Amino acid sequence: MTRVLAFKLWGDYGHFRKYYTTTSPLTFEFPPPTSVVGIVSAIIGLDKEQYPALSR
């Protein structure tokens, strides 16, 4: 059985700049995996020292 966690994240601004750009407004269509881990960790209340192991 596969489990899926789905949630809607919204805001006025969201800019996930592509790493190879410096002044271009190119962004990812979806947040990078490390950003998603940080967002979910903040929602469930993990301290920032606890979640880096989750992104490996």
C-alpha positions as a Python dict, from the first residue, in 0.01 Angstrom:
ca = {
    (1, 'M'): (0, 0, 0),
    (2, 'T'): (144, 335, -106),
    (3, 'R'): (87, 637, 114),
    (4, 'V'): (92, 991, -13),
    (5, 'L'): (102, 1316, 177),
    (6, 'A'): (-60, 1601, -11),
    (7, 'F'): (-100, 1961, 95),
    (8, 'K'): (-155, 2295, -70),
    (9, 'L'): (108, 2558, -11),
    (10, 'W'): (36, 2911, -119),
    (11, 'G'): (177, 3256, -71),
    (12, 'D'): (211, 3593, -235),
    (13, 'Y'): (564, 3519, -352),
    (14, 'G'): (763, 3206, -420),
    (15, 'H'): (1094, 3215, -603),
    (16, 'F'): (1318, 2909, -615),
    (17, 'R'): (1604, 3036, -827),
    (18, 'K'): (1792, 2789, -1041),
    (19, 'Y'): (2145, 2746, -905),
    (20, 'Y'): (2319, 2827, -1233),
    (21, 'T'): (2161, 3172, -1272),
    (22, 'T'): (2275, 3493, -1109),
    (23, 'T'): (2057, 3774, -1238),
    (24, 'S'): (1799, 3580, -1440),
    (25, 'P'): (1445, 3533, -1305),
    (26, 'L'): (1448, 3161, -1401),
    (27, 'T'): (1288, 2951, -1129),
    (28, 'F'): (1202, 2587, -1074),
    (29, 'E'): (842, 2486, -1144),
    (30, 'F'): (834, 2305, -810),
    (31, 'P'): (1038, 2371, -496),
    (32, 'P'): (1361, 2167, -479),
    (33, 'P'): (1356, 1861, -250),
    (34, 'T'): (1564, 2033, 19),
    (35, 'S'): (1312, 2318, 33),
    (36, 'V'): (1024, 2074, 63),
    (37, 'V'): (1201, 1896, 352),
    (38, 'G'): (1251, 2230, 527),
    (39, 'I'): (889, 2334, 477),
    (40, 'V'): (746, 2003, 601),
    (41, 'S'): (988, 1999, 895),
    (42, 'A'): (875, 2347, 996),
    (43, 'I'): (510, 2245, 971),
    (44, 'I'): (556, 1943, 1199),
    (45, 'G'): (774, 2142, 1439),
    (46, 'L'): (1121, 1994, 1397),
    (47, 'D'): (1419, 2203, 1501),
    (48, 'K'): (1655, 2300, 1219),
    (49, 'E'): (1925, 2073, 1361),
    (50, 'Q'): (1693, 1771, 1343),
    (51, 'Y'): (1590, 1766, 978),
    (52, 'P'): (1914, 1776, 773),
    (53, 'A'): (1936, 1397, 805),
    (54, 'L'): (1597, 1369, 634),
    (55, 'S'): (1722, 1530, 312),
    (56, 'R'): (1990, 1267, 244),
}
